[in-house]
Amino acid sequence: MEELDTKEKILKGATELFMRYGIRSISMDDIARQLGVSKKTLYQHFADKDELVMLVSRNHLDQHKRQFDAIRDDSKNPIEELAKLSQCIRADMETMNPSVLFDLQKFHPKAWSEWQAFKSNYMRQSIVRNLKLGMAEGFIRPEINPEIMAAIRIEMVQIPFNTEVLPPTQFNLAEVQEHLFDHFVYGLVTDKGRKLYEKYKTKNPQSQPVL
């Protein structure tokens, strides 16, 4: 049990450091120093930094999936689902270093591959399901193609992480995601959907959707 607790402590601490400072800039020495453990202890639980990054990323994706599934099950309609999703994702964006996805893609291909699979499968299916339900209930325009719009939305999520296009010294990650989401939603909704979306925005003015 103590060994498991130590591993969980390392994963939690590494996650916080990666999200705050980016993955590339944080070494195993930094993690050991921050957690007050030896490097030997780190390597007793993880073969190398690449494995640690992989497990941090996997835990992060699993946590999101559980949250998203719970929100789906608890929502009265697809617009409410989107509004609720925004609250947990915005919290992530407020504390996430914009370099995280770039670091994952360039330096940790195995973890990046899992992120790509999550994006292409779970995220795409969730968006398509939500849009189809929204169309059936009159919130989303009936002429749209859910598969096309899901693919576009997934790519939109990654745009704010491109620091060459949106330098973090000029743009806030959460704010950019919020603007992109508004742009996406207003291009999809019927008048009925727009009114409900704006109702949720008014109800939660600090929790704008980002997915």
C-alpha positions in Angstrom: 0.0 0.0 0.0 2.8 2.4 0.9 4.5 1.7 -2.5 1.2 2.5 -4.3 0.8 5.7 -2.3 4.3 6.7 -3.3 3.6 6.1 -7.0 0.4 8.0 -6.8 2.2 10.9 -5.1 4.8 11.0 -7.8 2.1 11.0 -10.6 0.2 13.8 -8.9 3.3 15.9 -8.3 4.6 15.3 -11.9 1.2 16.2 -13.3 1.1 19.5 -11.5 4.7 20.4 -12.6 4.1 19.4 -16.2 0.8 21.4 -16.4 2.3 24.5 -14.9 5.7 24.6 -16.6 5.4 22.3 -19.6 6.9 18.8 -20.0 10.2 19.5 -21.6 11.3 22.0 -19.0 10.8 19.6 -16.1 13.4 17.0 -15.4 13.4 14.0 -13.2 15.7 15.9 -10.8 13.0 18.7 -10.6 10.3 16.2 -9.8 12.4 14.5 -7.1 13.3 17.8 -5.5 9.8 19.1 -5.6 8.4 15.9 -4.0 11.2 15.5 -1.5 12.2 12.1 -2.7 15.3 10.6 -4.3 15.8 10.0 -8.0 16.3 6.4 -7.0 12.7 6.3 -5.7 11.4 7.8 -9.0 13.2 5.1 -11.0 11.9 2.4 -8.7 8.4 3.2 -10.0 9.1 4.5 -13.5 11.7 3.3 -16.0 12.3 6.8 -17.3 10.7 10.2 -17.9 9.0 8.9 -21.0 7.1 6.2 -19.0 6.2 8.8 -16.4 4.9 11.2 -19.0 2.9 8.3 -20.6 1.2 7.4 -17.2 0.5 11.1 -16.4 -1.1 11.6 -19.7 -3.1 8.4 -19.5 -4.4 9.3 -16.0 -5.3 12.8 -17.3 -7.3 11.3 -20.2 -9.0 8.7 -18.0 -10.0 11.4 -15.5 -11.5 13.6 -18.3 -13.4 10.6 -19.6 -15.0 9.9 -16.2 -15.9 13.5 -15.8 -17.3 13.8 -19.3 -19.4 10.6 -18.9 -20.8 11.9 -15.6 -21.7 15.2 -17.2 -23.4 13.5 -20.1 -25.5 11.3 -17.8 -26.5 14.3 -15.6 -27.5 16.7 -18.4 -31.1 17.4 -19.4 -30.2 18.4 -23.0 -27.1 18.6 -25.3 -26.7 22.4 -24.7 -26.6 21.9 -21.0 -24.1 19.1 -21.5 -21.8 21.5 -23.4 -22.2 24.2 -20.7 -21.3 21.7 -18.0 -18.3 20.3 -19.9 -17.0 23.8 -20.2 -16.7 24.2 -16.4 -14.3 21.3 -15.8 -12.3 22.0 -19.0 -11.9 25.7 -18.3 -10.4 24.9 -14.9 -7.8 22.8 -16.8 -7.1 25.5 -19.3 -6.6 28.1 -16.5 -3.6 26.1 -15.1 -2.2 24.5 -18.2 1.0 25.6 -19.9 0.4 26.1 -23.6 3.5 24.1 -24.4 2.2 20.8 -23.0 0.7 19.5 -26.3 3.7 20.6 -28.3 6.1 18.9 -25.8 4.0 15.7 -25.9 4.0 15.6 -29.7 7.7 16.4 -30.2 9.3 14.5 -27.3 6.9 11.8 -26.2 5.4 10.1 -29.3 3.9 7.2 -27.4 1.9 9.5 -25.1 1.0 11.7 -28.1 -0.3 8.6 -29.9 -2.7 7.9 -27.0 -3.8 11.5 -27.0 -4.5 11.3 -30.7 -6.5 8.1 -30.2 -8.5 9.7 -27.4 -9.2 12.7 -29.7 -10.1 10.6 -32.7 -12.3 8.1 -30.9 -13.8 9.2 -27.6 -13.9 13.0 -28.3 -15.1 12.6 -31.9 -17.8 10.1 -30.9 -18.9 12.4 -28.0 -19.2 15.4 -30.2 -21.1 13.5 -33.0 -23.5 12.1 -30.4 -24.1 15.5 -28.9 -24.7 17.2 -32.2 -27.1 14.4 -33.5 -29.1 14.7 -30.2 -29.1 18.4 -30.6 -30.4 18.1 -34.1 -33.2 15.7 -33.0 -34.3 18.1 -30.2 -34.2 21.2 -32.4 -31.1 22.9 -30.9 -28.7 22.2 -33.8 -29.4 23.1 -37.4 -30.6 20.0 -39.3 -28.5 20.5 -42.4 -25.1 20.2 -40.7 -22.8 17.2 -41.0 -22.0 16.1 -37.4 -18.9 14.1 -38.6 -17.4 17.1 -40.4 -18.2 19.5 -37.5 -16.7 17.1 -34.9 -13.5 16.9 -36.9 -13.3 20.7 -37.1 -14.0 21.1 -33.4 -11.3 18.7 -32.4 -8.8 20.6 -34.5 -10.0 23.9 -33.0 -9.1 22.6 -29.5 -5.5 22.4 -30.5 -5.2 25.8 -32.1 -4.6 27.8 -28.9 -1.6 25.5 -28.1 0.2 26.8 -31.2 2.4 29.4 -29.5 3.6 30.7 -32.8 0.0 31.6 -33.8 -1.1 32.7 -30.3 1.9 33.6 -28.1 1.0 33.0 -24.4 2.5 36.4 -23.6 -0.4 38.0 -25.5 -3.2 35.5 -25.2 -4.7 33.6 -22.3 -5.3 29.9 -23.2 -8.7 29.7 -21.5 -9.9 32.9 -23.1 -8.9 31.8 -26.6 -10.7 28.5 -26.1 -13.8 30.3 -25.0 -13.8 32.5 -28.1 -13.3 29.5 -30.4 -16.1 27.7 -28.7 -18.5 30.6 -29.1 -17.6 30.8 -32.8 -18.2 27.1 -33.2 -21.6 27.0 -31.3 -23.1 30.1 -32.9 -22.5 28.5 -36.3 -24.4 25.4 -35.4 -27.4 26.3 -33.3 -30.9 27.1 -34.2 -32.6 30.1 -32.6 -33.9 27.7 -29.9 -30.4 26.4 -29.3 -28.9 29.9 -29.2 -31.4 31.1 -26.6 -30.7 28.1 -24.4 -27.0 28.5 -24.8 -27.1 32.1 -23.9 -29.3 31.3 -20.9 -26.6 28.9 -19.6 -23.9 31.5 -20.3 -25.8 34.1 -18.3 -26.3 31.6 -15.5 -22.6 30.8 -15.4 -20.8 33.9 -16.8 -17.4 32.7 -15.6 -17.7 29.2 -17.0 -17.8 29.6 -20.8 -17.6 26.4 -22.9 -14.3 25.4 -24.3 -14.9 22.0 -25.8 
